[in-house]
Amino acid sequence: MLMELRIDRQAMVPVVQQIVDGMTEWIARSGAAPATRLPSVRQIARSNLLSQSCVVEACERLVTQGILTPRHGSGFMVAGAPAARADTEEPASLTSATALQGAVTGGRMRGLLLGEGGLPENWRESDDLSYAIRQVARTDMASLFNYSSALGLPALREQIVKRLKLLNIDSLDAQVVTTAGASHALDLIVRTLLRAGDYVVVETPGYAPLFNLLRLQGVHMLEVRRTPSGPDVAGLEALLRDFRPVAMFINSHHHNPTGSCLTLNVAQQILQLCAAHDVRLIEDDVYADMHSGTGTRLAALDERVIYVGSFSKTLSSSLRVGFIHADQQLVARFAKVKMISSMGASGFNEAVLASLIASGAYRKLVQRQRQRLNTDRAAALQILEDADWEVFGKPCGGLFIWARSPSGDPARLRRQAQRCGVQLSVSSAFSPSGEDSQWQRINVVYACDPRARQFFRSTREDRPQAF
């Protein structure tokens, strides 16, 4: 009985804690009955390239938690499966943003979320963040206790302007308003510029929380098909001609869920069409820091584009900081709605982020993340190729790969995933109209997990053999 643990030695989570988490997950996933004997400490250490002392310490922690029990001369045995959560707990749809992103199949989340929308917890680095939090708490009492200004912390907006210039986007401090993440930014834009009954263009597949936000405001969505190089231009032209929408939302770089990037040629055609039909463009670029280089941004080509950015994907999903870049008149309107609806964003969060950017810690963090993502992305693409999955263009950065199994049987695919302890995205999660799809959003980090590898191997092995 092999116990395969995925230990990430570059993670900030201590190795012993990773072993504890991995063994707990293994016991739950395998359904090991009480009194089941685990592989020996030596076997676990050898198969996972670990020291025996780390494995012993992890096992002793599990003993104190009541998960394992020691047997003299026989190693460790299962004392009982990890306790299930009480039925009275709030459903995952209310407690987790992951559910809103379509990364779960409904109900409780179990197993490896192959379509997870962010980085795993063991990729998060706390040292620099903790230092910045302590520094702000000691030296910036105003940010700790007071409301933030309407536009946001001046020091942070100054840093954002500098970062935008690296993307060839010209900006001034007065053209930037901070928000509590990109979702808040999109909410401000929708509240300020759209009315119930308006028509807007969205990409399909696309970002599920945006669809929910638009539905909430009574806005009608027109779907334009996403291609590996951006929105389908011919389809977009027909929508603009026939329905006269007022705005278009586009996830230009490292598109969610396909991972594709907008090409210069397509970007120029989109700008021309939207200008001719008086359509406002909103560019969502929350994965900008996950790519080396500049790439093609609509806001760099046309100053009328409204640009949305975020730091939550890379730094912390809890430390929510995003921003909107637009012309000064629009920014003033966004700031007014921001103060009416939420009394501003968190000045403390903004001060912490400004400190991290100014010290260079944030730049070094995203460099490390890019390197690790590049490694995992290459591995994930190879895994998919070996399993004969079809890939929707090979992404050059970001978190996601959009791919589909050659089996063509979604029900069987889900059964295979469940047997391997893997949970797939809802088949209709990324469609504005709720249309089912055989394509799956695959997070490149989670694709390298042993459970995901086993799942992909099973999809190939389960295929009928041709004679």
SULJO-V766688 format. One record per residue. N is the residue number from 1. RES is the residue in three letters. PSI is psi in whole degrees, -180 to 180 (* if undefined). Layout:
{{N & RES & PSI} {N & RES & PSI}}
//
This chain:
{{1 & MET & 111} {2 & LEU & 132} {3 & MET & 103} {4 & GLU & 118} {5 & LEU & 137} {6 & ARG & 100} {7 & ILE & 124} {8 & ASP & 105} {9 & ARG & -9} {10 & GLN & -9} {11 & ALA & 156} {12 & MET & -16} {13 & VAL & 128} {14 & PRO & 148} {15 & VAL & -43} {16 & VAL & -42} {17 & GLN & -36} {18 & GLN & -37} {19 & ILE & -44} {20 & VAL & -48} {21 & ASP & -43} {22 & GLY & -41} {23 & MET & -39} {24 & THR & -44} {25 & GLU & -40} {26 & TRP & -43} {27 & ILE & -45} {28 & ALA & -42} {29 & ARG & -39} {30 & SER & -13} {31 & GLY & 31} {32 & ALA & 128} {33 & ALA & 157} {34 & PRO & 143} {35 & ALA & 2} {36 & THR & 129} {37 & ARG & 132} {38 & LEU & 160} {39 & PRO & 155} {40 & SER & 158} {41 & VAL & -41} {42 & ARG & -43} {43 & GLN & -44} {44 & ILE & -44} {45 & ALA & -44} {46 & ARG & -44} {47 & SER & -19} {48 & ASN & 10} {49 & LEU & 49} {50 & LEU & 161} {51 & SER & 146} {52 & GLN & -33} {53 & SER & -38} {54 & CYS & -41} {55 & VAL & -42} {56 & VAL & -44} {57 & GLU & -41} {58 & ALA & -42} {59 & CYS & -39} {60 & GLU & -36} {61 & ARG & -39} {62 & LEU & -29} {63 & VAL & -45} {64 & THR & -26} {65 & GLN & -3} {66 & GLY & 13} {67 & ILE & -37} {68 & LEU & 161} {69 & THR & 137} {70 & PRO & 147} {71 & ARG & 120} {72 & HIS & 122} {73 & GLY & -2} {74 & SER & 9} {75 & GLY & -135} {76 & PHE & 148} {77 & MET & 162} {78 & VAL & 124} {79 & ALA & -29} {80 & GLY & 152} {81 & ALA & 149} {82 & PRO & 134} {83 & ALA & 135} {84 & ALA & 153} {85 & ARG & 148} {86 & ALA & 147} {87 & ASP & -17} {88 & THR & -5} {89 & GLU & 149} {90 & GLU & 142} {91 & PRO & 155} {92 & ALA & -29} {93 & SER & -20} {94 & LEU & -23} {95 & THR & -12} {96 & SER & 130} {97 & ALA & -22} {98 & THR & -38} {99 & ALA & -38} {100 & LEU & -24} {101 & GLN & 4} {102 & GLY & 21} {103 & ALA & 0} {104 & VAL & 162} {105 & THR & 3} {106 & GLY & 152} {107 & GLY & -145} {108 & ARG & 150} {109 & MET & 123} {110 & ARG & 143} {111 & GLY & -169} {112 & LEU & 122} {113 & LEU & 93} {114 & LEU & -28} {115 & GLY & 22} {116 & GLU & 141} {117 & GLY & -3} {118 & GLY & -173} {119 & LEU & 149} {120 & PRO & 160} {121 & GLU & -34} {122 & ASN & 0} {123 & TRP & -16} {124 & ARG & 137} {125 & GLU & 122} {126 & SER & -17} {127 & ASP & -56} {128 & ASP & -38} {129 & LEU & -44} {130 & SER & -41} {131 & TYR & -44} {132 & ALA & -39} {133 & ILE & -45} {134 & ARG & -39} {135 & GLN & -46} {136 & VAL & -41} {137 & ALA & -32} {138 & ARG & -35} {139 & THR & -14} {140 & ASP & 77} {141 & MET & -31} {142 & ALA & -45} {143 & SER & -28} {144 & LEU & -34} {145 & PHE & -24} {146 & ASN & 163} {147 & TYR & 150} {148 & SER & 164} {149 & SER & 168} {150 & ALA & -44} {151 & LEU & -21} {152 & GLY & 173} {153 & LEU & 122} {154 & PRO & -41} {155 & ALA & -38} {156 & LEU & -42} {157 & ARG & -35} {158 & GLU & -42} {159 & GLN & -38} {160 & ILE & -41} {161 & VAL & -42} {162 & LYS & -41} {163 & ARG & -36} {164 & LEU & -36} {165 & LYS & -28} {166 & LEU & -22} {167 & LEU & 12} {168 & ASN & 27} {169 & ILE & 113} {170 & ASP & 132} {171 & SER & 162} {172 & LEU & 162} {173 & ASP & -38} {174 & ALA & -6} {175 & GLN & 9} {176 & VAL & 131} {177 & VAL & 133} {178 & THR & 156} {179 & THR & 170} {180 & ALA & 65} {181 & GLY & 172} {182 & ALA & -33} {183 & SER & -40} {184 & HIS & -39} {185 & ALA & -47} {186 & LEU & -37} {187 & ASP & -43} {188 & LEU & -42} {189 & ILE & -45} {190 & VAL & -45} {191 & ARG & -38} {192 & THR & -39} {193 & LEU & -18} {194 & LEU & 155} {195 & ARG & 156} {196 & ALA & 134} {197 & GLY & -14} {198 & ASP & 154} {199 & TYR & 135} {200 & VAL & 156} {201 & VAL & 132} {202 & VAL & 158} {203 & GLU & 147} {204 & THR & 124} {205 & PRO & 162} {206 & GLY & -162} {207 & TYR & 109} {208 & ALA & -43} {209 & PRO & -32} {210 & LEU & -42} {211 & PHE & -43} {212 & ASN & -40} {213 & LEU & -45} {214 & LEU & -40} {215 & ARG & -41} {216 & LEU & -34} {217 & GLN & 3} {218 & GLY & 26} {219 & VAL & 136} {220 & HIS & 135} {221 & MET & 134} {222 & LEU & 126} {223 & GLU & 130} {224 & VAL & 134} {225 & ARG & 133} {226 & ARG & 133} {227 & THR & 171} {228 & PRO & -18} {229 & SER & 4} {230 & GLY & -170} {231 & PRO & 148} {232 & ASP & 113} {233 & VAL & -42} {234 & ALA & -42} {235 & GLY & -39} {236 & LEU & -43} {237 & GLU & -40} {238 & ALA & -41} {239 & LEU & -43} {240 & LEU & -36} {241 & ARG & -41} {242 & ASP & -29} {243 & PHE & -14} {244 & ARG & 59} {245 & PRO & 162} {246 & VAL & -18} {247 & ALA & 163} {248 & MET & 132} {249 & PHE & 130} {250 & ILE & 134} {251 & ASN & 88} {252 & SER & -42} {253 & HIS & 129} {254 & HIS & 57} {255 & HIS & 138} {256 & ASN & 113} {257 & PRO & 1} {258 & THR & -19} {259 & GLY & 2} {260 & SER & 162} {261 & CYS & 146} {262 & LEU & 130} {263 & THR & 160} {264 & LEU & -43} {265 & ASN & -45} {266 & VAL & -40} {267 & ALA & -44} {268 & GLN & -39} {269 & GLN & -39} {270 & ILE & -44} {271 & LEU & -42} {272 & GLN & -44} {273 & LEU & -44} {274 & CYS & -35} {275 & ALA & -41} {276 & ALA & -31} {277 & HIS & 9} {278 & ASP & 51} {279 & VAL & 129} {280 & ARG & 134} {281 & LEU & 130} {282 & ILE & 117} {283 & GLU & 117} {284 & ASP & 115} {285 & ASP & 51} {286 & VAL & -17} {287 & TYR & 19} {288 & ALA & -39} {289 & ASP & -4} {290 & MET & 15} {291 & HIS & 136} {292 & SER & 132} {293 & GLY & -177} {294 & THR & -49} {295 & GLY & -171} {296 & THR & 118} {297 & ARG & 135} {298 & LEU & -36} {299 & ALA & -22} {300 & ALA & -19} {301 & LEU & -20} {302 & ASP & 121} {303 & GLU & -11} {304 & ARG & -12} {305 & VAL & 137} {306 & ILE & 125} {307 & TYR & 131} {308 & VAL & 131} {309 & GLY & 168} {310 & SER & 155} {311 & PHE & -2} {312 & SER & -30} {313 & LYS & -33} {314 & THR & -40} {315 & LEU & -60} {316 & SER & 130} {317 & SER & -22} {318 & SER & -37} {319 & LEU & 80} {320 & ARG & 113} {321 & VAL & 126} {322 & GLY & -171} {323 & PHE & 162} {324 & ILE & 133} {325 & HIS & 128} {326 & ALA & -176} {327 & ASP & 160} {328 & GLN & -37} {329 & GLN & -43} {330 & LEU & -42} {331 & VAL & -40} {332 & ALA & -39} {333 & ARG & -42} {334 & PHE & -42} {335 & ALA & -37} {336 & LYS & -46} {337 & VAL & -37} {338 & LYS & -45} {339 & MET & -36} {340 & ILE & -42} {341 & SER & -26} {342 & SER & 4} {343 & MET & 28} {344 & GLY & 177} {345 & ALA & -173} {346 & SER & 112} {347 & GLY & -32} {348 & PHE & -48} {349 & ASN & -42} {350 & GLU & -38} {351 & ALA & -39} {352 & VAL & -47} {353 & LEU & -43} {354 & ALA & -39} {355 & SER & -43} {356 & LEU & -40} {357 & ILE & -45} {358 & ALA & -35} {359 & SER & -12} {360 & GLY & -5} {361 & ALA & -39} {362 & TYR & -41} {363 & ARG & -43} {364 & LYS & -36} {365 & LEU & -50} {366 & VAL & -28} {367 & GLN & -44} {368 & ARG & -41} {369 & GLN & -42} {370 & ARG & -45} {371 & GLN & -45} {372 & ARG & -39} {373 & LEU & -39} {374 & ASN & -41} {375 & THR & -48} {376 & ASP & -34} {377 & ARG & -44} {378 & ALA & -42} {379 & ALA & -43} {380 & ALA & -42} {381 & LEU & -38} {382 & GLN & -40} {383 & ILE & -45} {384 & LEU & -39} {385 & GLU & -42} {386 & ASP & -30} {387 & ALA & 4} {388 & ASP & 29} {389 & TRP & 147} {390 & GLU & 129} {391 & VAL & 135} {392 & PHE & 75} {393 & GLY & 139} {394 & LYS & 114} {395 & PRO & 148} {396 & CYS & -2} {397 & GLY & -173} {398 & GLY & -168} {399 & LEU & -24} {400 & PHE & 151} {401 & ILE & 137} {402 & TRP & 117} {403 & ALA & 162} {404 & ARG & 150} {405 & SER & 149} {406 & PRO & -10} {407 & SER & -35} {408 & GLY & 16} {409 & ASP & 93} {410 & PRO & -39} {411 & ALA & -45} {412 & ARG & -37} {413 & LEU & -41} {414 & ARG & -37} {415 & ARG & -42} {416 & GLN & -42} {417 & ALA & -45} {418 & GLN & -38} {419 & ARG & -28} {420 & CYS & 3} {421 & GLY & 29} {422 & VAL & 140} {423 & GLN & 130} {424 & LEU & 163} {425 & SER & 154} {426 & VAL & 135} {427 & SER & -22} {428 & SER & 7} {429 & ALA & -31} {430 & PHE & 14} {431 & SER & 128} {432 & PRO & -32} {433 & SER & 2} {434 & GLY & 21} {435 & GLU & 135} {436 & ASP & 149} {437 & SER & 147} {438 & GLN & -7} {439 & TRP & 148} {440 & GLN & 136} {441 & ARG & 126} {442 & ILE & 120} {443 & ASN & 123} {444 & VAL & -29} {445 & VAL & -47} {446 & TYR & -26} {447 & ALA & -20} {448 & CYS & -3} {449 & ASP & 145} {450 & PRO & -35} {451 & ARG & -40} {452 & ALA & -41} {453 & ARG & -44} {454 & GLN & -40} {455 & PHE & -49} {456 & PHE & -39} {457 & ARG & -40} {458 & SER & -31} {459 & THR & -29} {460 & ARG & -42} {461 & GLU & -26} {462 & ASP & -5} {463 & ARG & 142} {464 & PRO & 137} {465 & GLN & 136} {466 & ALA & 140} {467 & PHE & *}}
//
